[in-house]
Amino acid sequence: MPPRRERIGHTIEGRRAVLEALRAGTSVERLYVFETSERGPQFNEILERASALSIEVVFAGRREIEQRARTKRHQGVIATAPDPHYASFDDLVAAATMPGRSALIVVLDGIEDPHNFGAIARTADAAGADGLVIAERRAVGITPGAVSASAGALEHVSVARVVNLARAMDRLRDSGLWIVGLDGGGTQLHTEVDLNVPTALVVGSEGAGMSRLVREKCDFLVRLPMFGAVESLNASVAASIMLYEAVRQRMGAGLNKPLNSQGG
């Protein structure tokens, strides 16, 4: 049977990503499931939640699943959903700077690889960051590939898109955040800057790093120690190291409560 003639719209693909979307209350229009998929705890929970939410489940053959998939990581489970929702930048800043909190926001300058974006979002969620800030142009957004790479974390992490990243950084500074840029030419090691204070961590693109204007907006430029032949790390790996340096410092300072605004 050929696929139904419908607007595919945004897709969420992969068992973990679909399950996290259902857990987070994301609006899902329909589920497509490979008809011979092996059952397991994740799969059973997906079907149970879909039933509880009255979401239609279509058991389809391999050909239809492959035609609908936009990534190769669908694992035989695809959810169709409305276009992804982005958080308001003002709301993100307001939530991160509530009294008694020490903000941790990740600013991405020109990240174009959805797998890097998804991996950074996954670590940001695990590290309790308040959210991500990305530019509207020349940067990847919440795509099926990014959602899949995040293992569903993008269903929980606030992502704000802004027209001008440099102006957004000015706003973050005005709101009390220190701007820390990760740069190979940084004058300090990543362990030498105080991340207990409200912090915006800036990560540059996979190839060129941070743009000149964004680099100039940083209060500190830090680098990771590199002892091998390779000059730099993957953007998502470098971001993960910085985020967990913030976790290490904050736990050491007694700030071991959830950092994420959704943690209370």
N, C-alpha and C positions, 0 to 999 in steps of 0.2 A: 504494500500500500504506500503510495507517495506521501511525502510530508504534507500536512495541512497547509493551505494557503493562508498565511498569517504573517503579520509583521513580527520578526524574531525579536527585535529590540535588544535589550541588555540581557546577557546570559551570565549565570553563575555556574561554574563547572567544577566537578570533582566532589567526592563524597564529603570531605572535611569542610570545603567551602560552602556547599549547599546546607550541610547540617548547621554550621555556624550562622548562616543567614536565617534559617528557620528559628534557631534559638534566640537570635537577636530581634526577631519580629519583623524582619525585612519583608516587604510586600512581594510575594511570589505569585505569579499568575498561573503557572502550570509546571509540572515536573515531567521530564522525559527520562525513562529508566530503561536500560538495556534489559530485554525480557529474560535473558538467561543469566543475569548477574547473580553471583554467589551472595547468599545472605550472611549477615554478620551483625554485630552490635550497632555499628554506625548506620548500616543500611536499614536495619529494623527501626532504629530511632527516626530516621528520615521519613519512612513510611508512616510511622505512628504520628509524628508531628504534622505531616501533610494531611492525614485523616482528621486530626483534631482541628486543624485550621480550614478544613473543607477545600483543600487544594487538589485540583484534578491531577491524577497520576496517569500518564500514558506509558504503557509498556510497549517499547518499540524495538525493531530489529537493528542490527549493527549498522546497516546502510543509512537508516534514518538518523540514528544517533550521530554518525560521522558527518552527515550533511548539515546537521544543526550545530555541531560543535565549532567553536572558534579557537580552541586550543587543543593540544594533544594530551591534556591532563584531565580529561572529563571523567575517566574511570567508569564510564557507562551511566553517569548521572548528570543531567543538565536541568537547571531551573531557568525559566524565562521570567524576567522581572522588569518593572519600569526602569527608566534611565536612572543611573546612580545619583544619590543625593549627596551634595557637598554641604559641609557646615558653613555657617556664617563666620567670617574671620573675626568680627567683633564679638560674637558669642564665644568663640574659642578663647580669645584673649580674656574676656570677662570671667569665664569659668576657671581658667588657669591662674588667675590673679586674685581669686577670692581670699579673704583674710585667713591666715593660718596655713596657707599653701606656699610651696616653693615650685613655681612653674617649670615645666620641662617641655619645650616645644621643639620639634624638628623642622627645619626649613630646608627644602630641597631645591637646589639651583640647577635646573636643566637636566634632571634625571629623565632619560628617554626610554630606558629599557624597562618594560613592565615587570620583568622578573626581579630586577633590582628594587623597583618601587614596592612590589609586594613583599619582598624579603625585609626591607626596611620597616614597612608597616607592621609586619609580624613581630619584629624585635621591639619596635616602639610600644606595641601593645603589651608584650611580655615585661618590658622594663617600666611600665606604668606611666609612659609619657602622656601628656595632655592631648597631643594631636600633631598633625603634619600640616605644613603650609607649602603650597606649590604654586607655580605661575600658570596662568591660563594658556599661555602660548609657549611653544618650543619645550614642552615637557609632557610626559605621559600622565594620564589621569587614571580614574578608576575604570579599568578595562577588564574584560573577562580573564585575560592573562595575568593581570596584576592581582585580581581577586583570588585566582587559583594559586598563584605563587605565595600569597599571604596566608594560605591555609585557612581562609575565612576571617583572618584578623581585620581586614578592611570593613567587615560588617560591624566592628566594635570601635574602631579608631576614627576620631573626627579628622576629616580632611577638608581644609579650606583652600579655595583657589582665589588668587588675587591677580589684579591686572598688572601691578608693579611691585616686584619683590623687594626692591630697595626701599620703597615707601613703607611697605609692610614692616620691614626691619626697623625703620624709624619709629613706627607705632609701637613695636615690641619694646624698644629701648625706652620710649616715653612711658610705657606701662611698668617699668621697673626691671625689665629683663636685661641681662648681660648677653651680648652676642658673641658666641664662640665659633669660629670658623675652622674647619678641618682642612689643612693645607700642607702640602709637602714642603713648602718653604717656611713653615711656621717657626716662630722664635722660641716656643716653649714645647715641651713634651705634653702629651695629653694628660699625664698624671700631675702636672705642675700647675694647673689652673683649678680654681675653686668652683666646683660644680654643685655645691650645696645651695648657692644663691639661685634665684630665679634665672633660668638659662634658656636661651634659644641656640640650639646646635645647628650649624649650617653645614650642609654636605653638598659638594659640587658635582658636576656631571661626570660620567664615566671616563671621558677622554680629556676634556679641557679643564676640569675642575671648576672652581668658582669663577664667575665673570669678574672683571676688574671692579665694577661699581659695587657689586655685592661684597667682594673682598674688602674694599675700603670701608664698608659699613660695619665691619666686625670690630669688636673691642679687643679680642684676642685671636691670634692665629696659632693653632697648635698642630703638631705633627705626631705621627706614630713612629716609633723607632723601627728602622728597616736595616737589617743586617745581611740580607741576601742579595742576589743579583737582580731581583725584580725591584723596580723603583717605586711601585705603589700597589695598593690593595684594591680589590673590587669595592665599589662605592658602598654596597650593602654590608660587606664585611667590616669596612672601616667605621661605618655608622654604628654597627653593632658593638664594636669595641668601645666607642665613645659613650654610647648609651649605658653600657654596663659599668663603665668607669663612674658615671654619674650615680648608678645604683650603689656601687661599692662605697663611694664617698658618703652618700646620704644614709646608708645603713650604718656606716661607721659613726656618723654624727647623731644617730638615734632617730633618723627620719625613715624608719623602716615600715611606716604605714603605707597603704596604697597611694601611689602618686597620681594615678589616672583620675580624672574628674568623674569617671563613672564608678570609681571605687568608693565614693562617699566623702 
